C-alpha cells in the first residue's frame, strides 16, 4: 500500500486498465491489497497480456466460423495493442513461475502432475469468502473463481477458503486435460526478450531453519498471548477428519501437518488464561487482534 501510494494510485489504476481491467478502481491505499472488485474474465484478460509479452487482446468468444468440411468462413482475430514492455512482462512471469514451483500453487505439480512451463497466482479474499487462481502457459491462460454471491457466506475455515485449496484444482483439472489431449504444447516456454539479464539469486541465509524460533520463544514465555494466538491458530486449521481426507487426495500436505503440530505443541493441557496485569499507563491498550485475512 505504501509503494502504491508513493508512485500514485492513479498510476496503479491506469496500468491495470492498460492490462485489460475495465472495472472501476477505487483510488485508495488498500487498492494495492485488491479491495476493488473485478471479474474473472477481466483477470484472465490481464494475465493474457502478461503471457503475450505485454500485448493486450480483448477477449473473444468466437474466433472463427467453419463449415462442416472444416473450411474457414470467417475469422475474428482480436487486434493487439502494446500495454507493457516485454522486459517488465518477463520479469513478472519469471517471479510468478515460483508460485507454481515452490509457492502457494505447487499442487499443480504435486497433485496434478503438470510439468509444463507455468506461472500463476492464487488469491483469497477476506474471511475466506472467495478463492481465486489464474495460471499462465505460453499458449493458454486459465482461471477459476470459487465463492458465493453473498459474502456473508464463507468457507468454514481458512484452509479450505484459500485459492490454492479450491480454485486451483479446477484449473489443474482443466490444464491436465488440455495437455493430455495436445491442445497446448507441453514443450512451449516463456522466452526472455533480447538483451534480458537474469537477476542474481539472493544470498542464502539461515532464515528457513530459525524462522519460527523467536516466535515460539515469545509465545512460550507468555501464557496469555499463547492462549490467544495458539487457540486462534488452531481454529484456522482443518479438523482431523478434514486433514485425513486432504492427505488421501494430496499426499504432499506436509506443511499443514507441521502447522498443526506446532500449534498443538504451544498449547499445554492446563493453562491459566487470566490476563497479566497491565501497567497503569497502558490500561487503555488491548493486546493486538490477530489478522485473519490473506
Secondary structure, DSSP 8 states (H G I E B T S, - for coil): -HHHHHH-HHHHHHHHHHHT--S----SGGGGGT-S---HHHHHHHHHHHHTTTEEE---S--EEE-TT--EEEE----EEE-S-HHHHHHHHHHHHHHHHHSTTTHHHHTT---S--EEEEEE-GGG-EEEEEEEETTEEEEEEEE-SSTTS--SSHHHHSTTTTHHHHHHHHHHHHHHTTSS-TT------TT----------SHHHHTTHHHHHHHHH-HHHHHHHHHHHHHTS--HHHHHHHHHH-TTTHHHHHHHHHHHHTS-SS---------GGGTT----------
